[in-house]
Amino acid sequence: MRLFYSSGSPFARAVRVALRETGLIHRVEEVETTLRDPASTLLPHNPVGRVPTLVLPDSTALTETALILPFLDTLGGAYPLVPQGALADFGRVLGATDGMGVWNRELRRPLNERSPTVIALETTRTNRVADALEAEVAAGGWALDAPPDAPRIALGCLLGYAEMRHRAWPWREGRPALSAWFDRLAARSSFAATIPPVSGI
Ligand SMILES: N[C@@H](CCC(=O)N[C@@H](CS)C(=O)NCC(=O)O)C(=O)O
């Protein structure tokens, strides 16, 4: 199997972390690719052109993080990534990551092409989810006493993206529990091996 990824993508990072945590990494070749590029090595496999894309031995190309992580659970990894009880949390984190991605994309546009309305909407959405998570972590939720499941991995990748590629969002301010939670998770070797490069935003 081959996993197409870009080093900056929080979605692709979630799959890369999951592969390392479950021990499935040895069955997958990671292929770094370019995005929004007509010459991208990904396009012959997946016309959607987004990462993560997992190409199976029969050439089937699986795209969408919410589909790839449950698929990994069929491969006999060390533990289930997406047990039934994790679906709600997983969905909330993916929704927040989408919101942060839209916000980030706006900030990459020239000033006169940015939509203040979109930025305001996505800033509010992302903060709303982060505030809910801060309250849950402060109340003892999101325990890290076992290897991380899909929601924990995705949340670590969301916050890791904010740290390195979306510094316009001071996400740690007023969120001491979530900050400490992230620092603990980020120390795992799976996260250390997949840190995204810093961007100017
Ligand atoms: N809903 C998708 C989102 C994936 C996504 O947005 N990936 C971005 C990188 S973070 C991408 O490939 N963008 C390239 C493009 O938009 O053409 C998922 O959960 O996997």
The ligand as an SDF file (V2000), in Angstrom:
LIG
                    3D

 20 19  0  0  0  0  0  0  0  0999 V2000
  -12.0550   15.9420    4.0790 N   0  0  0  0  0  0  0  0  0  0  0  0
  -10.7100   15.5820    3.7130 C   0  0  0  0  0  0  0  0  0  0  0  0
   -9.8550   16.8330    3.7100 C   0  0  0  0  0  0  0  0  0  0  0  0
   -8.4750   16.5870    3.1510 C   0  0  0  0  0  0  0  0  0  0  0  0
   -7.8290   17.8900    2.7520 C   0  0  0  0  0  0  0  0  0  0  0  0
   -8.4440   18.9580    2.7630 O   0  0  0  0  0  0  0  0  0  0  0  0
   -6.5580   17.7980    2.3990 N   0  0  0  0  0  0  0  0  0  0  0  0
   -5.8740   18.9820    1.9260 C   0  0  0  0  0  0  0  0  0  0  0  0
   -4.5340   19.1430    2.6310 C   0  0  0  0  0  0  0  0  0  0  0  0
   -4.7880   19.5600    4.3350 S   0  0  0  0  0  0  0  0  0  0  0  0
   -5.5820   18.8320    0.4440 C   0  0  0  0  0  0  0  0  0  0  0  0
   -5.2240   17.7690    0.0030 O   0  0  0  0  0  0  0  0  0  0  0  0
   -5.7320   19.9390   -0.3080 N   0  0  0  0  0  0  0  0  0  0  0  0
   -5.4380   19.9630   -1.7090 C   0  0  0  0  0  0  0  0  0  0  0  0
   -6.5460   20.5780   -2.5150 C   0  0  0  0  0  0  0  0  0  0  0  0
   -7.4650   21.1690   -1.9260 O   0  0  0  0  0  0  0  0  0  0  0  0
   -6.4990   20.4710   -3.7260 O   0  0  0  0  0  0  0  0  0  0  0  0
  -10.1720   14.5370    4.7030 C   0  0  0  0  0  0  0  0  0  0  0  0
  -10.7070   14.4740    5.8070 O   0  0  0  0  0  0  0  0  0  0  0  0
   -9.2630   13.7720    4.3640 O   0  0  0  0  0  0  0  0  0  0  0  0
  1  2  1  0
  2  3  1  0
  2 18  1  0
  3  4  1  0
  4  5  1  0
  5  6  2  0
  5  7  1  0
  7  8  1  0
  8  9  1  0
  8 11  1  0
  9 10  1  0
 11 12  2  0
 11 13  1  0
 13 14  1  0
 14 15  1  0
 15 16  2  0
 15 17  1  0
 18 19  2  0
 18 20  1  0
M  END
$$$$
